[in-house]
């Protein structure tokens, strides 16, 4: 049985399947779906839990052993298999299929995995898990879905957001649901239940750190090279994770690339800013970037983001902070071959 994430809670209230497979590229939603399964299983008396994390060299015989050992215990049990890459290999595929074809009694198998490609979703082991229980594929929320998700989340905390508050929070946290949830929880802790407007969002986010990734992106878009370097250095000193910094820059660069595509097709800057629903207080920064960067420039920046992502993941040589400095300067329109100017600004 294949379900959407929003259908899982209803299914859990009806019955508990012997197998759950949850996969996707939204870590927060995958985690929350898995948490819902675990919580329901505990309510049904599944008090014991074995956690198996699949890493290089993992012995899939341990899954078979877990199945065989369950009969020795009176407690109901959850076997929680973490499959980060979504690739179990031949041995893993065989072990998962064997489990699905004959699930042990008093057992729930919960498998969580990263995003699967189309071929993997149709593989025999995934089909077997779906036949034995429930499969949930968690897809990335697009820009049209995100505001509704944010509004529902805020209402759950007793917050009554205005439309502009939802729009601003969606813009500030697009592509990072965990950050969005943290902002909502922070709002609730600071203000309690009640009305929330865009000014509340702005003040709360601005107070979160001395330097933040949003300020870096805005500064670089505006062409403020010296300030951008100071902010990037501050983020580095404060221990902000490189993927978070890259995410903030790449999000705006991705939008810039789409905007310059439209401008190259004949649209005006003002029309493009309106069509892409750029927040009013960010229009000046985007307008400056669009005047400064050509279509080829923006796509070159996007390719550089992809290259830095590989460096961060250890798939390419280099220092991620040095690479992000070059990216930031390139976005800000600063000639990185002029070290004297940069030294003065740091």
C-alpha positions, 0 to 999 in steps of 0.5 A, a space after each residue: 500500500 502506498 500512501 502520501 505523508 498526510 494519509 499516514 496518520 489516518 492509516 495508523 489510527 485504523 491499524 498497524 501494518 507489519 512493515 513501513 517503508 518511508 523514503 524521501 529528501 525532506 529529512 524533517 518530514 521523513 523523521 516525523 512520519 517515522 516518529 508517528 509510526 513509532 509512537 503508534 507502535 508503542 501505544 500498541 505495546 511494541 515496547 522493545 526496539 532494535 535499531 540497525 543503521 546501514 553503513 559500509 560493511 553492514 552485515 545484513 545477516 543481522 536483520 535475519 538474526 533479529 527476525 529469528 530472535 524475536 520469538 525468544 522474547 515476550 515483548 512486541 518489538 520494532 526493528 528500526 532499519 536506517 538506510 541513509 543512501 536508499 541503496 541496500 545492495 544485493 544482500 540488503 534487497 534480498 534480506 528485505 524481500 525475505 522479511 516482507 514475504 514472511 514478516 515475524 509475528 509481534 514485530 513491526 519493521 520500520 525502514 527509513 531511507 533517503 530519496 530513491 530514484 524512479 528505478 529504485 522505487 520500482 525495484 522488487 524489494 520496495 514492491 515487496 515492502 509495499 505489498 507487505 505493509 505501507 510505503 510512504 514517499 516524501 516529496 519536497 514541498 514546492 513553493 506553492 505547497 509550503 505556505 499551507 504547510 507553514 500555516 497549518 504548523 503555526 495553527 497547531 502551536 496556537 499561532 494565528 499568522 497573517 498572510 504576509 507573515 506566512 509568506 515571509 517565513 516561507 521565503 526565509 526558510 524555503 528548502 529548510 523545513 527544520 529551520 522553519 519549524 525552529 522559527 515557529 517554535 521560537 515564535 511560540 516560546 517568545 510570544 505565546 499563542 496569538 496573532 503573528 504578523 510579518 514584523 514579528 517574523 522579521 524581528 524574531 529572525 533578526 534576533 537569532 544571531 549576530 550574523 545570519 545567512 539571510 543577511 549574507 545573501 541580501 548583502 551579496 545580492 546588493 553588491 556589498 562585497 566588504 560587508 558580505 566578507 565580514 558576514 561570511 567570516 562571522 558565520 564561520 567564526 560562529 560555527 554555522 554549518 557550511 551546508 546551511 550557508 550554501 543553502 542560503 546562497 544557492 536558493 537565491 542564485 537558483 532564483 536569479 538564474 530563472 529570472 535571468 532566463 525570463 529577462 533574456 526572453 524579453 521580460 523587464 526586471 520589474 515584471 520578473 520581480 513581480 512574477 517571482 513574488 519577490 518580497 518587497 524589502 528584497 526587491 532592491 537587492 534582486 534588482 541590483 543583482 539582475 542589473 549586474 549579472 547576465 544570464 550566463 553569469 547566474 548559471 555559472 554561479 549555479 554550477 559553482 554551487 553544485 561544485 561546492 556541494 561536492 566539496 562539502 560532501 567530500 566528493 571533491 577536493 577543496 576547502 568549503 569556506 574558501 570556495 564559499 568566499 569566492 562564490 560570495 564575491 562572485 555573486 557580489 560582483 567583486 573582483 577576487 583578484 584585488 586582495 587589498 580591498 578585501 583585506 581592508 574590509 575584513 
